[in-house]
Structures are given as structure tokens and as C-alpha cells.
Amino acid sequence: MTEDGGGAYVAELDRMYEDSNYSAQTYFEAAKSAEFWGKAIVFLPALAASVAAMLVATGQSKQWGAVGAVAGAVAATSAFLGSDRKAKSLRDAANRFTALRHTIRLEKTACTNKGQEEIDQLVRSLRSEYNAIVASNELVANRFFNRAHRRIDSGVLDYRVDKQDGRHEHD
């Protein structure tokens, strides 16, 4: 890489790496939450339906039967609609950002032997890939980014090899 414009390309690779890092962790946080709520929306109504059925069976008001029927319908509908689909979609986005992050890291290391034009093309290609991932995913709430930020700042993504070298992966 030449000294003249190489710094700008390295800075852009660093930005894309950090963007991918935060995006991946944000989508993983959102996927964990969606998975939890996806299970809860099936489990809690099913639990309510069984409690209502027990109340009716033990001689309580028959009105509990209506509660049980509604709760059972909610649980069945949630199970039928596949409440885990959103979690899978979010996890897939996180995996794509993670793969891109690893590619960026590898390319940054390998680009020292490449010419300016080749590096320019590489950076533009990686940016296009990042933009394509962003465009194909739904936005997630800021609270997931805030969780991701806290986790990254705590060092969750620092690898042992980076710690031995005195580096941090997300520096």
C-alpha cells in the first residue's frame, strides 16, 4: 500500500470494521430478545390456559373456561405463525455482519502488498457489501445498540491473541 492515500483506506477499513462489529453485536442482542419474547408469547398464554382449565376442573367459576380458550388460541396462533422467525432473521443479519467483519480484518492485514487501485476497489466492494446487508435488514431499537455498546466496551469481543499483543480488536 502506498503511503499517500493508504491512510484514508485504512481509516475506512477501520470504520467499516467497527460498524460491522457494532452492527453484529446489536443484531445478536435483538435476536436474543426476540427469541425470548417469541418463546414467552407461546409459553405464557399456554400456561394461563392450563391454569384456567385447572380452576374450572376444581369447581371455580366457568368463566375461567373463556379465559383458557382465549389464552389457548393466542398460544396456538403464536406457535402457528412461527414466533421464532424474527429471531432467526435478526441472527442471520448478525452472522452476515460478523462474516463481513472478519473479511475486513483479513483484507486490512493482506492489503499491505496491494496497489492503490486494487485497495480502492477492495474498500468500495466491502462498503457495498456492508450497505447491502444494512439495506436488507429491518432496523432494531436503540436499546439493542446500547446493550451491544456496553458488551463491546466490557471486552466481550477481545480475543486472547489480541490481549497478548496488547491490542484490542475493536481499537
N, C-alpha and C positions, 0 to 999 in steps of 0.2 A: 504494500500500500504506500502511496506517495505521501510525503509529509504535507503538501499544500492543502488538499481537500480531505485528506484522510480523517482528520479530526471531526469534521462535520458528519461523516458517515459513521464513525464510531459512536458519536453522540446520538445519532438517530437509532443505531442498533441498540444502544443502551436504553433509550426511551421506549422503543418497541419491546425490549426485554422486560422492562419494568411494567409497562402497560399490560403485557401478556401475563406477567406474574400476578398483578393485582386483579386482572380480569378473571384469570383461572381460579384464584382463591375466592373471589366474590361469587362466582357461579357455583363453586363447591359448597360455600356457605348456604347459598339459596337452595341448592339441591338437598342438602341435609334438612333444611327447614321444610321444604315441600314434601320430602319423604315422611317426615314426622307427621305433618298435618294430613297427608294423604292416608296414612295408616289410622290416624286419630278419627278422621271423618267416617271411617268404616267401623272402627272398634267401638267408639263411644256410643253411637246410636244402637249398635248391636247389643252392647251392654245394657243400655236403657231399655231396649225391647225385652231382654231376658229378665231384668228386674221387674218390669211391668207385668210380665207373664207370671212371675213368681207371686207378685202381690195379688193378682186375680186368682191364682191357684190356691192361695192361702185364705181366700174369703174376703179380701179387701174389695173396694168398690170396683164395679165392672168398667168404670170409666178408665181405669188403668189399661184396659184392653185396647182402647183407642190410642192411648199414648204409645203402647207397644207396637201397634200396627203402623203408626206414622214413623216411629223410630226404626222399625224393621224395613220399611220402604226406603227410608233415607240410606240406611246401611246397604241395602241391596242395590240401589241406584248408584251409590258411590263405588261399590265393588264392580258393577257392570261397566261403568264409564272408565274404569281404569285410573283410579286416583294416583297411581304411581307414574303415569305418563309424563306429567310435568317434571317430576324429579329426574326422570331419565333424560329428558330434553336438556335440562339445566346441567346435568352431569356430563352429557355429551359435549356441550359447549365448553365446560371446564376442561375436559380432556383435550379438545381441539386447541384451546389456548395454551395448555401445558405442552402439548407437542410442538406448537409454534415457538414457545419459549425455549425449549431445548434446541430446536433448529437454529434459532437466532444465536444462542450461546455458541453452538458449534461453528456457525458461519463467521461469527465475530473472531473466534480463535483462528479459523482457517483463512481468513481474508488477508492476512499479512503478506501472503505470496501472490495476491491478485492485483491486477492493474486497476486504475481509476475507473475506467468504463465498465469493467466487469463488476466492480464493487457497487457502482451506481445502479446497475441493472439488478444486482442481488438485493440491495436495500429497497428498491422500488417494488420488486417482486414480493419481498417479505411484507412490506407495508400493504400491498394489495391483498395478500393472504389475510393479514390481520383485519383489514377493512371488510373483507368478505365474511369473516367469522362474526364480526360485530353486526353486520347487516342481516345475517341470517338468524340472529337470536333475539328473543324478547328482552326488554330491559328488566332489570331487577331493582328492588328497592335499595335506597341508600344505606339502610341499616345493615345489609349484607356486605356492602363495601366497607362500612365502619368495622364490622366484625373481622373482615379479611385484613384490613389495615392493622388492627390490634394483633392478630395472629402473626402476620408477617413481621411486625415490629418486635414481637416476642422471640423471633428467631426460628419459627417453625420450619422455614424453608432453607435454613442454613445447613449445608452439608458438612459432614465431618471433615472431608478433604479441604473444604474452604476454611474451616476453622483452624486446621493445622497450618495452613499457609498464611493465616492472619487476615484472610479475605472474608467478605460476606457476599453471598450470592447476589443479593439484591442491591449491592452498592453500585 
